[in-house]
Amino acid sequence: MASQSYELELFPNCKVTLALFDGVENCQDLKRCIMEGKVDAALLNVSMIIEPFQVLVSANKAFHVQQHGKMKTRNINSEILFNLSPTNNISESFKRFGVSNEDKSLLAVVLNDSNGEKLQRLTEQVEGTRIDMNQLKDFTDEAKIKKVYKIQDTELTNSTLLDAVICRMATKDAS
């Protein structure tokens, strides 16, 4: 299974498809294509993702704020990226959670792609190999995640790293 698709419980008409790529040689070109609107997807730094649920929480929030006209970024794809961050600094969110020019792997988030055309177009643009989503954990950098989200080891005695991350994502707007 090279990609996984999900329907959001609160937004049943919204489909989120995740695809993992490795050996990517053109992240710089892909970033430029995103800025030019030639890629209809969020391209994530895979080292900052623990499990698909983390991305689904972010996508759910992005659909919610879009429906209420409260997006803080220019489009829903960048809103997904922004929602992964524990802070409200948009540019910092893009640096930490978006792909960098040097990345060799990425996680693509494609929305409402019922016939698979968006993912197919993206796959043709990525100079890399689409791999099974079950390999996501192989790319996760737990030390980096703990640092960015300011998670102490003592906190992890009572919860998982995923729980701690989701908590910070959900509460960043509460201040």
VEXLUM-811272 format. One record per atom (N, C-alpha, C): x, z, y; residue in one letter. Coordinates in steps of 0.02 Angstrom, whole numbers, padded with zeros to 5 digits, always signed. Atoms other than C-alpha are relative to their C-alpha. Layout:
<recs>
XZYA...
</recs>
This chain:
<recs>
+00043+00000-00059M+00000+00000+00000M+00045+00000+00062M-00045+00007-00058A+00092-00062+00155A-00029+00030+00063A+00030-00030-00059S-00033+00002+00284S-00060+00042-00022S+00059-00042+00015Q-00174+00129+00293Q-00048-00005+00058Q+00051+00003-00052S-00338+00116+00387S-00046+00059-00006S+00043-00059-00003Y-00450+00257+00442Y-00057-00013+00048Y+00055-00002-00048E-00619+00275+00524E-00001+00070+00030E+00002-00065-00032L-00629+00414+00651L-00070+00030-00007L+00063-00033+00014E-00765+00539+00608E-00046+00002+00061E+00041-00005-00061L-00824+00562+00788L-00015-00069+00030L+00008+00068-00026F-00810+00375+00825F-00002-00048-00059F+00003+00039+00062P-00870+00286+00667P+00011-00076+00010P-00012+00071-00013N-00856+00115+00750N+00073-00015+00017N-00071+00007-00017C-00671+00145+00784C+00042+00004-00063C-00044+00003+00059K-00545+00096+00652K+00072+00004+00024K-00070-00008-00017V-00363+00150+00660V+00041-00022-00061V-00044+00023+00054T-00234+00058+00555T+00071+00018+00017T-00070-00020-00009L-00058+00125+00532L+00043-00043-00046L-00048+00039+00039A+00088+00019+00473A+00070+00022+00016A-00068-00024-00006L+00266+00076+00444L+00048-00058-00010L-00050+00053+00004F+00412-00042+00476F+00069+00031-00001F-00070-00022+00004D+00596-00020+00432D+00045-00062+00007D-00048+00055-00009G+00751-00124+00465G-00018-00044+00059G+00023+00038-00058V+00679-00176+00633V+00060-00017+00045V-00057+00024-00039E+00802-00280+00734E-00018-00018+00072E+00020+00025-00067N+00699-00319+00890N-00044+00048+00039N+00041-00048-00037C+00629-00158+00963C+00001-00014+00075C-00003+00014-00072Q+00689-00208+01136Q-00049-00056+00017Q+00047+00056-00012D+00591-00372+01125D-00072+00024-00008D+00068-00026+00011L+00438-00280+01057L-00023+00041+00060L+00018-00040-00059K+00442-00158+01204K-00018-00046+00058K+00014+00048-00053R+00449-00305+01324R-00068-00033-00011R+00065+00030+00016C+00301-00386+01234C-00058+00048+00014C+00052-00050-00015I+00201-00225+01252I-00012+00001+00075I+00006-00001-00073M+00236-00222+01440M-00035-00063+00026M+00031+00063-00021E+00180-00403+01452E-00070-00010-00030E+00066+00005+00030G+00022-00370+01351G-00004-00048-00058G-00001+00047+00057K+00076-00481+01206K-00004+00036-00068K+00007-00039+00061V+00066-00340+01078V-00058+00049+00012V+00058-00044-00005D-00100-00251+01052D+00005+00055-00052D-00012-00056+00046A-00036-00094+00967A+00041+00053+00037A-00046-00052-00022A+00051+00071+00999A+00057+00000-00049A-00059-00001+00043L+00228+00070+00931L+00035+00066+00010L-00023-00069-00005L+00286+00245+00893L+00069+00011-00030L-00063-00024+00028N+00453+00328+00864N-00018+00039-00063N+00023-00028+00064V+00428+00366+00680V+00033+00068-00014V-00033-00065+00013S+00550+00514+00683S-00041+00058+00027S+00040-00053-00030M+00422+00611+00786M-00069+00009-00034M+00065-00002+00034I+00277+00587+00664I+00008+00035-00068I-00003-00039+00062I+00247+00712+00524I-00045-00032-00053I+00051+00028+00045E+00089+00640+00445E-00047-00044+00040E+00048+00041-00036P-00043+00510+00487P-00052+00041+00040P+00050-00041-00034F-00162+00651+00537F+00019+00012+00073F-00025-00011-00068Q-00054+00683+00692Q-00019-00060+00045Q+00017+00060-00037V-00083+00503+00749V-00075-00007+00007V+00073+00005-00002L-00268+00510+00707L-00029+00048+00052L+00022-00047-00052V-00290+00664+00817V+00011-00031+00069V-00015+00032-00063S-00206+00571+00958S-00046-00059+00015S+00046+00057-00008A-00312+00415+00931A-00070+00023+00015A+00067-00028-00011N-00471+00519+00924N-00007+00021+00073N+00001-00023-00070K-00429+00597+01092K+00001-00061+00047K-00004+00060-00042A-00385+00425+01164A-00068-00034+00004A+00066+00030-00002F-00555+00354+01114F-00048+00043+00041F+00044-00046-00038H-00641+00508+01186H+00010-00008+00075H-00012+00004-00072V-00557+00499+01356V-00016-00070+00027V+00018+00068-00021Q-00582+00310+01362Q-00075-00006+00011Q+00072+00003-00006Q-00769+00329+01334Q-00025+00038+00061Q+00020-00040-00057H-00777+00457+01474H+00036-00021+00065H-00034+00025-00060G-00669+00357+01596G+00053+00047+00025G-00049-00051-00021K-00534+00492+01598K+00071-00014-00024K-00068+00015+00025M-00381+00400+01532M+00052+00012+00055M-00055-00013-00046K-00217+00450+01612K+00051-00056+00001K-00046+00057+00003T-00126+00291+01562T-00040-00064+00008T+00032+00064-00015R-00164+00106+01582R-00044-00028-00055R+00041+00027+00054N-00234+00068+01410N-00002+00049-00059N+00011-00047+00055I-00289+00149+01248I+00062+00008-00044I-00060-00005+00041N-00127+00109+01156N+00051+00048+00031N-00046-00046-00033S-00021+00199+01286S-00030+00071+00002S+00033-00066+00001E-00150+00340+01287E+00014+00035-00067E-00017-00029+00065I-00117+00367+01101I+00070+00029+00002I-00069-00023-00006L+00068+00381+01135L+00004+00062+00044L+00001-00057-00047F+00038+00499+01282F-00029+00062-00033F+00033-00058+00032N-00077+00611+01178N+00042+00034-00053N-00045-00031+00049L+00061+00644+01052L+00045+00052+00032L-00047-00043-00036S+00163+00733+01185S-00029+00070+00014S+00022-00067-00019P+00156+00920+01218P-00004+00011+00075P+00001-00007-00073T+00173+00888+01405T-00044-00054+00032T+00040+00048-00037N+00077+00792+01538N+00043-00051+00038N-00045+00048-00033N+00229+00691+01594N-00003-00066-00039N+00012+00064+00035I+00184+00511+01551I+00066-00035-00017I-00063+00035+00014S+00359+00436+01567S+00040+00036-00054S-00035-00038+00052E+00433+00576+01462E-00033-00011-00069E+00036+00013+00061S+00299+00547+01331S+00020-00067-00030S-00019+00066+00023F+00344+00363+01321F+00071+00000-00028F-00070-00004+00024K+00530+00404+01302K+00005+00035-00068K-00005-00039+00061R+00503+00532+01165R-00039-00029-00059R+00045+00020+00054F+00362+00454+01066F-00006-00075-00009F+00000+00073+00008G+00379+00267+01097G+00065-00022-00032G-00062+00026+00030V+00508+00157+01013V+00052-00010+00055V-00055+00013-00046S+00678+00143+01095S+00032-00066-00020S-00033+00064+00013N+00784-00013+01105N+00043+00002-00064N-00047-00006+00057E+00900+00053+00968E-00035+00017-00066E+00034-00020+00061D+00767+00107+00842D+00001-00055-00052D+00001+00047+00056K+00772+00026+00671K-00063+00008-00042K+00064-00010+00035S+00603+00091+00613S-00053+00018+00052S+00055-00017-00046L+00433+00112+00694L-00065+00007-00039L+00068-00007+00026L+00254+00161+00660L-00046-00035+00048L+00047+00038-00041A+00126+00037+00725A-00070+00029-00009A+00069-00023+00000V-00048+00096+00772V-00042-00056+00029V+00042+00057-00021V-00175-00045+00780V-00072+00023-00002V+00069-00024-00006L-00353-00012+00837L-00050-00057-00010L+00057+00045+00008N-00515-00096+00785N+00021-00070-00023N-00026+00062+00028D-00433-00230+00679D-00037-00016-00065D+00042+00007+00059S-00578-00266+00561S+00021-00057-00046S-00019+00056+00043N-00512-00433+00499N+00075-00003-00012N-00071-00003+00012G-00327-00386+00501G+00043-00047+00041G-00038+00049-00040E-00277-00518+00629E+00051+00033+00046E-00048-00034-00046K-00196-00396+00752K+00062+00022-00038K-00057-00024+00039L-00087-00318+00617L+00041-00059-00026L-00036+00059+00023Q-00043-00490+00548Q+00043-00030+00055Q-00038+00025-00057R+00010-00550+00721R+00060+00044+00015R-00055-00047-00013L+00113-00393+00747L+00053-00007-00053L-00048+00006+00055T+00194-00410+00576T+00044-00062+00009T-00038+00062-00013E+00247-00587+00623E+00048+00009+00058E-00044-00011-00058Q+00324-00522+00786Q+00057+00048-00017Q-00050-00050+00017V+00421-00379+00705V+00052-00031-00046V-00056+00022+00042E+00592-00428+00638E+00022+00059-00042E-00012-00056+00045G+00588-00300+00499G-00047-00005-00059G+00039+00000+00061T+00503-00254+00337T-00055+00052+00005T+00055-00047+00004R+00332-00175+00323R+00006+00036-00066R-00009-00040+00061I+00348-00033+00199I-00059+00046-00010I+00056-00043+00019D+00230+00086+00112D-00003+00062+00044D+00010-00059-00043M+00156+00223+00221M+00020+00065-00034M-00021-00060+00036N+00201+00349+00085N+00072+00018+00016N-00070-00014-00018Q+00380+00335+00148Q+00008+00031+00070Q-00002-00027-00068L+00335+00406+00319L+00042+00063+00005L-00038-00064-00002K+00407+00578+00279K+00075-00010-00001K-00072+00014+00004D+00577+00498+00246D+00030-00010+00070D-00024+00014-00067F+00590+00459+00432F-00010+00058+00048F+00017-00057-00044T+00524+00623+00504T+00062+00042+00013T-00056-00043-00021D+00654+00724+00601D-00028+00068+00021D+00031-00065-00013E+00590+00903+00588E+00036+00039+00054E-00038-00037-00050A+00730+00976+00694A-00017-00026+00070A+00017+00031-00065K+00692+00854+00836K-00072+00019+00020K+00070-00018-00014I+00505+00890+00822I-00005+00072+00023I+00001-00071-00019K+00534+01078+00830K+00026+00008+00071K-00029-00006-00066K+00641+01055+00985K-00048-00026+00054K+00045+00030-00050V+00519+00940+01078V-00062+00042+00010V+00061-00040-00004Y+00367+01047+01037Y+00013+00074+00010Y-00021-00070-00009K+00465+01211+01059K-00032+00045-00053K+00026-00037+00057I+00420+01276+00887I+00056+00042-00031I-00048-00046+00029Q+00511+01429+00822Q-00012+00008-00075Q+00007-00008+00073D+00544+01459+00636D-00048+00058-00017D+00046-00056+00014T+00448+01624+00647T-00072-00022+00001T+00068+00026-00003E+00291+01527+00693E-00018-00034-00066E+00012+00038+00061L+00310+01426+00534L-00008+00045-00062L+00015-00045+00056T+00294+01581+00425T-00075+00007-00010T+00073-00006+00003N+00108+01580+00465N-00038-00066+00001N+00033+00066-00003S+00072+01394+00483S+00050-00054-00018S-00044+00057+00015T+00142+01223+00444T+00025-00031+00065T-00025+00036-00059L+00242+01115+00562L-00054-00045+00028L+00054+00043-00023L+00096+00994+00570L-00052+00040+00040L+00048-00042-00036D-00022+01135+00621D+00026+00019+00069D-00029-00019-00064A+00096+01191+00758A+00001-00058+00050A-00002+00059-00042V+00114+01014+00825V-00070-00017+00025V+00069+00016-00018I-00074+00981+00823I-00026+00050+00051I+00021-00051-00047C-00104+01145+00913C+00026-00015+00070C-00030+00015-00065R+00015+01096+01053R-00030-00064+00031R+00033+00061-00025M-00061+00922+01067M-00069+00015+00027M+00070-00014-00018A-00236+00993+01077A-00005+00044+00062A+00006-00048-00055T-00197+01127+01206T+00039-00020+00062T-00041+00017-00059K-00086+01033+01328K-00042-00008+00064K+00043+00007-00059D-00234+01001+01444D-00034+00064+00020D+00035-00063-00012A-00293+01181+01438A+00030+00041+00058A-00032-00041-00052S-00172+01244+01570S-00027-00012+00068S
</recs>
